[in-house]
Amino acid sequence: MAPNEQRPVSVGLFVTCLVDTQRPSVGFAAVRLLEAAGCTVSVPRQTCCGQPAFNSGDRTTTRALAEQMIAAFETFDYVVAPSGSCAGMIRTHYPELFVGEPDWMPRVERFCAKVHELVSFLADVRGVTHVTAAYDGTVTYHDSCSGLRELGIQAQPRRLLASVEGLTVAEMPDSDVCCGFGGTFCVKYPDVSNAIVEKKAANILASGADTLLAGDLGCLMNMAGKLQREGRTIRVRHVAEVLAGIGDTPPIGQPKPQSVEGRKS
């Protein structure tokens, strides 16, 4: 890697709820990538960023979670999340919670300015141009809504993926169209969500890729679930896992193979 700063910088890794509970390997991949980019990484005690509450109209809970988030992370040079959705929530919507509060707003603005999505941070802040990783396969990339529209993340993952040995990128049709997850949206409007992810699954298949990547675990779980219900064998992974060279974890939604000793006769 080629970071554009020589001195180590301190990064507080915001793991996110889904990574913590569903896919810890993404967190380990993030640490590996950040350390290779010259960062010292810490994982402070943390909780949800407040996005589910915010999207449900519960500003009181969101505000309390935002205050906890700021207090836990504001001493770091940067705050990085392996999720465009969570990073977008913090950077874009936290200021809305403190409007008209002069005791809070400068602090909130300083905090939000140093919050970044993982791949964007590597490419745009640290100047990473290549990674030391290999992946044998053809991948297609889904541009998750929040990362794309709130943070401008689109070219960055593709640039870094181009440096992965053995990997080929095949673009799907409408890669920038929603997968239908939308956090609480898929719970409130399941029929609409299913219709959207059905179209997304068709576009993934049209790419001819054997692997689907994205930067948001919620979207990945949604698409993986649909592909598996359709009987598809496409592997689904978080982009950080591929960039970090972590390939020993089963694809999302697939069980870990049993060892010979662990199999029942």
N, C-alpha and C positions, 0 to 999 in steps of 0.2 A: 504494500500500500504506500501511497505517497501523500500523507497529510500536509496541509499547507501551513501548519504551525509546528515549531520544533519543541516547544515546552509542553509538558503534559498538562492537560486540563482536567478538572474534576467534573465528572458526570454523575448525576443522580439518575439511576435507571428506574423509570416508572414501569413496572412489570405489566400492569393491567390485569383486570379480574379474570378474563378468559385465559390469558397465558398462564396465570398463577394456578387456576383450577383445572384447565383442560389441556394445556400444551406447554409444560415447563421448558421443553427443549428450545422453544423460541427465545425464552429469556437467556438461556445459556449461549445460544447463538449470538444474541445481541451483545452479551459481555465479551465474547471472543472477538467480534468485529470492532467493538469500541476500543478494546485494549490494543488490538493490532493497529488502530488509528492513532495511538499515542495518548489515550485517555486513561485516567484512573477512575474506576467504576465503583460506585457504592449503591447499595439497595437499602434505603432507609425504610423504617416502619411506615406502612402506607395502607390506604384503602381505596375505594372506588373514586374516580375523578368526578362522579356526579352526573354523568351523561344520561343514564336511564331516568333518574329523577327529573332532570331538566326537560327531557323529551316528553315526560308525563305531566309537566306543568307544576311540579313541586319545587318551587324556588327556595323555600325554606331549607329543605334538606340539601339541595344543591349548594346553597350558600355555605352551610355548615361543612360540607365536604370540601368545598373550595378553600375555605380557611385552613382546614387540616392539611390539604395538599400544599398550600403555599408555605405554611410553617415547616413542613417536613423537608421541602426541597429548595427553599430560596437561598440557602448558603452555597449551593453548587454553582460552578461556572455555567453549566448547561443542564437541562432536564430533557431526557430522551425517552421516547416510548416507541416500542415496536408496533405502532398502531396509528394510522392517520386519523382514525375516528377519535381516539382519546386525545391525541395531540391537537386536533382541530377543535375539539370541545374546549380545551383549556385556552388555547391562543385566541380563538374567535369569540367564545361565549362567556368566559370568566369576567371580562370587563363589564358585561351587561349586568352582572350581579352586584356591582359596586358603584353604579352611576350616582353621581351627586354626593359622594362621600370623600371629601378631600383628605381625610386621614388614611384612607385605604387606596384610592386610585393610583397614586404614584407607585406604591408598593406592588400593586397588582400588575400595572403596565410593565414595570421592570421584570417581574417574574415571567409574565407571558412572553416577553420578547426573547427569552432564552429557552423556551420550550420548542422541541423539534421532534418530528417523526424520525425514526432510526435511519432509513436509507437516505432521506433528504439531508440529515445531519452529516452523514458520512460524505456524501457527494458535494453538498453545497457549503458546508461549514468547515469540514476537515480536508476537503480537496482530494478525497480518495478517488483514484481513477481505475484501479484494478484490485482484484482480490486473489488470494492464493487458494483456489478451490477447484474441484473438478466435479462434473456431473454428466453422466452418460445418458443423454436423452434429449428430447425436443420438448420445450416448455412453451406455454402460452400464458400471457399475463393479463390479469383482470385489474383494471383501475378502479379501486374502491371510491365511492362517492365523496366522502369527507376529505380523504387525502388529496384527491384530484381537485375538487372544487374549492376547498377551504385553504389548502396548503400548496397547490400547484405541483403535486407529485405525479409525474408521468414519465419524463425522459430519464430521471435519475436511476430507477431500478433497471431499466433497459440498458443503460450505459454500463452499469456494474455487472449485469448478467452477461454482457458481451465479453467480459474478461474471464469468465469461468471456462476452464478447459473442458472440451468435449460437449459443451452445451450449445444447442441451437434454439433460437427464439422464433416461433411461428405465431404471428398475430392472429387473433380471432376476430371475426366481424363484431363491430360495436363493443370493443373492449372497454369503452368508457361509459357504458350503459349499466345502470343499477342491477344488482343480482337479486334484489327482492328482500334482502335481509332487513336493513334499516332499523336494527335494534328492536324496540318495542313495536315497530310497524308490522313485523311478521306475526306478532302475537295478536295485534288488534285487527289485522286484515289478512288472515291466512290464505284466503282464496286468491286475492290479488297478488300476494307474495309468491304463491306457488306458480301462478301464471307467468310472473316475471322471471323466476328462476328456471322455469321450463324453457323459455326462450334463451336464457343465458347458457343452459346446458347444451342446447342445440348449437350455439355458436362455439362453445368450447370444442365440441366434437368436430365441427367444420374446420377447425384449425389443423386437425391432424396430429396435434401434440399428444404425447403420452403423459405429460405432467402439467397440472394447473398451479400457478403461483399467484399470490397477491400479498399485500402488506397488512391486511386486517383479518384477524382470526375469526371474527363473527361472520364475515362474508365467506371465508374459506369453509367454515363448518356448514354453512347454509348450502353452498354449491356442492360440497362433498356429499352431503346427505342426499341431495337430489340425484346426483350421478350414481350413487350406490343404489338408490331405490329403482333407478332405471336399469340396473345391472351392468353399469359401465365399469371399466377397469382402470380408468385414468387415475393416476396418483395425484394427490393434492397436498401441497406443502406451503408453508410460509416462506416468503422470499429470503428471509434472514437465514433460514436453515441451509438453503442452497449456497448462498453467498459465504457462509461460514464453513462450508464443507462438512456439515453434520448430516450424514446420510444413514446412520445406523438406527434412527428412530423410524418406526413404521409410518407411512403416510397417514394423514388425518382421517380418522374414522376406521382405520384398519387395525386389527389386533396384532400384538407382538407375537411373532412365531414362537411356538413352544420349543424348548430344547429337547433333544432326544431323551434325556433323563426325565424331563417333566411330562412327557406324553404318557397317557394311559394305554395299557395294552388292551 
